[in-house]
């Protein structure tokens, strides 16, 4: 399991890239985002990069834990973590 911790913001997200690359190289991506304290678009890009690359490589992808900050940021961009731990678009009802 790979843990992304602290702030996932423009000033720090690139420093977490080795964690994502190691996870992709391990054959399965299990991300622990439970200790993420702050997240912006750069942090979300890092998480989506991991998700996209895992699916592109046909690797299992799962978010094992996520802080309320991560959940809130994902909601803002229309995504959520589904029951399997995967990223998914949030469905909205249209009239």
Secondary structure, 3 states (H helix, E strand, C coil): CEECCEEECCCCHHHHHHHHHHHHHCCEEEEEECCEEEECHHHHHHHHHHHHHHHHCCCEEEEEEECHHHHHHHHHCCEEECCCCCEEECCCCCC
